[in-house]
Amino acid sequence: MPPLTISMVTLGITLGTLMVTTANHWLTAWLGLELNMVSIIPVIAKQKHLRSTEAATKYFLTQATASALMLFSSTLNAWQTGSWNITQLDNKLSITLMISALAMKMGAAPAHFWLPEVLQGSTLATSLLITTWQKIAPITLLYMISNHTQSNIMLFIGLLSILIGGWGGINQTQLRKMMAYSSIAHLGWTITAISITPNIALLNIIIYMSMSTPFFLLLMNTSSKTLQTMTTTWAHSPTTAITLMLLLLSMAGLPPLTGFTPKLLILDNLTMHKLVPMATAMALLSLLSLIFYLRATYLLTSMSPPTTAQSTTLWRLKANHNKSTAILAPIALFNITILPTLLT
């Protein structure tokens, strides 16, 4: 991709997200989301492959549908209340439609169908962008209307996302699809908490993004795209293998790692609001996600000495591999171990 094109795409993605996060008017927020969508489509389709074209088409159709639903919801609210302010979403039908539109934009269940396919047709760098940066704008809007959201709908979407995120990831051998279902499950935790404790929901998604970013960057360094190729990581870079293992366990939410902190806070607040059955169901359904996290962790550690890998190595060490690993390892370890002490 030419440098001028890269600059324009980066500017569009950044400016679109900033427009949404600083907007007070629904039309401004809609314009920012559209700019964001138009800017990232060339990034998804930059590979000269039918899979990339299919992923870009699916992304465009889904996001355009969600944008149309969002525009209809805000117009209906303005017709009923006379206000285009984001924080004054008072019409019940508008609230339901807006939650559905934002859930579709983020990839939460039941409108999750596009996310695994789009990530599978994209590069690892684009997958990182879609699972982190692209979720900032819709989550910000959901945070801004959290006082008007209907708790029953939010709890249903959250619980369904945790179920589908865990169930869908069990059968996956492709790391990008596995991370897509991981993103859906973590979105479920965020959506569940956002109508009860918005600040903890924001903390949850920030921690997930801080864990998934070094995970994707380490996968990019080793060119690992499947569980089979991940097994050869230990033979060439034990540091990378150990860091990936700790990041997976942290995303699974095992104590005393960082990923356990927001889940504990969410379950605690659900219990305080007398939603014990909901908290119990979420804790049990998270065991589904734990299965594929532990499977990936086992494959990473099963090739440690004196065991030797039986599969052929599909990647070779890059010139800057050791240098980039030396930079990413402290960042990942900070996100795994030190962050909980800062929060407390």
CORMO-V587941 format. One line per field, one symbol per residue. ss: DSSP state (H for helix, E for strand, L for the rest). burial: I if it has 24 or more other ideal C-beta (glycine too) atoms within 12 Angstrom, else O. Layout:
ss=???
burial=???
This chain:
ss=LLHHHHHHHHHHHHHHHHHHHLLLEHHHHHHHHHHHHHHHHHHHLLLLLHHHHHHHHHHHHHHHHHHHHHHHHHHHHHHHHLLLELLLLLLHHHHHHHHHHHHHHHLLLLLLHHHHHHHHLLLHHHHHHHHLLHHHHHHHHHHHLLLLLLHHHHHHHHHHHHHHHHHHHHLLLEHHHHHHHHHHHHHHHHHHHHLLLHHHHHHHHHHHHHHHHHHHHHHHHHLLLEHHHHLLHHHHLHHHHHHHHHHHHHHHLLLLLHHHHHHHHHHHHHHHLLLHHHHHHHHHHHHHHHHHHHHHHHHHHLLLLLLLLLLLLLLLLLLLHHHHHHHHHHHHHHHHHHHHHHHL
burial=OOOOOOOOIOOIIIIIIOIIIOIOOIOIIIIIIIIIIIIIIIIIIOOOOOOIOOIIOIIIOIIIOIIOIIIIIIIIIOOOOOOIOIOOIIIOOIIIIIIIIIIIIIIIIOIIOIIIIIIIIIIIIIIIIIIIIIIIIIIIIIIIIIOIIIIOIIIIIIIIIIIIIIIIIIOIOIIIIIIIIIIIIIIIIIIIIIIIIIOIIIIIIIIIIIIIIIIIIIIIIIIIIIIIIIIIIIIIIOIIIIIIIIIIIIIIIIOOIIIIIIIIIIIOIIOOOOIOOIIOIIIOIIOIIIIIIIIIIOIIIIIOOOOOIOOOOOIOOOOOIOOIIOOIIOIIIIIIIOIIOOOO
